[in-house]
Amino acid sequence: MARMIPLAPPAPTASSSVSSGDPNAAQVRPMDILVLVAHLHEDRSWKQDRDILQSMAGLHIASLLDRNKYRVRLYHEMWHGPYPTDTITSLEFDVVFLTGLQMDFDRMRQLSYFFQRAGATVIAGGSMCTLFPDFAGRFFNVVCSGGVECVVDAMRDYECGSLKPLYRSPQSNIGRYQVDYRFMRENGITVPVHFVEASRGCNFKCDFCSIPAEKATHAVYEVSDIAANINNSIESSPWLSIRRLYPFVSFIDNNLSNNLGHLREICRILKADKRVRMWGALITQDVLRNRELIRLMADAKCCDIFTGIESIDLNFNRLHGKIQNIKGSTVLFDDIEYAQSIGMMIGYGYLFDPRITSIEQMKAELRQILQSDVLHHPYFISFVTPLVGHKTLLASGGSWRATAEPAPSGPRRALHRL
């Protein structure tokens, strides 16, 4: 189990300095820490992208830092835009935490160069750091592999002057802590919904997903901590905001439905919380067949489900190891229609694999979706992508070249992971 830390978010420091109590003693500057979620827009342009914040790991990192000891700033490049590296001054930050998705890794390396040049200790985490910690160690002072709980141990050693180059924390070991949502508002991040995490990881092994490679098996938060985090997020919202007046809780779990008993407990607390008007989550397709559970979720005010349909082609699901989509696939449209009939919006993404699906087959599948009175248009259409760590990449051989470690490139740009 991860190190125990205070469950209640500590109050902000009243002063920007720390005193020994002696009026004649020189004041000591508190430690300045920047938590930076790196992001490079998909077209590599210099702009913001505020649709859905990925990842939310930065908020969890900040919440694990003691406000009474540190001045903590949260910067999210999806929301704020690229960090202005030309404004970084010498010793501006004592410690900089960097995190991001796989596609953001080069951006993290670039940021690390600028912050280290300014005298900061750079601690980095995320998918690439988890999968290839030795490789990542070339670019950062400290690498955290696994869950955000690494932060606690790294800061303890930093204060003692015994910081190690690598910290590991299995993503299945979730610590007891509460998320301090005040960081969002204090740093100008005003998303319209409440992003809450109730679990991490997933036990399924779809071959185009990096979660199995990271060994991020499904693990759950304590139900009392989930309830506290929902409360913290609502209470941190402005009084006359949509977040306060009409709270929508959006669970950012990889798979909220991997533990059905835990999901039932979440339904219980959400139904009892009169402030929560609606909520949504990501679940696997097989759960749609459980009519009793879908009804329970709807009665608990669930109205937005994103489910891993991925494809209506049974051959695609079979070849990519989506075993949860094979059984009962013939009644998928009936299951969706039932969920929608009791007030749920069913969303999904759609994937193609050009190695096994012809252009004509792709067109036929899209026509079937567009002509359906049950399926909405997918939120996105994409191809199976050979990201690092995916079984698809590692087993591809000739069609996609795979290496044991990613090759370094110039200083340039999804666990819950650091």
Order of alpha helices (4+ residues) and beta strands (2+ residues): beta-alpha-beta-alpha-beta-alpha-beta-alpha-alpha-beta-alpha-beta-alpha-beta-beta-beta-alpha-alpha-beta-alpha-beta-alpha-beta-alpha-alpha-beta-beta-alpha-beta-alpha
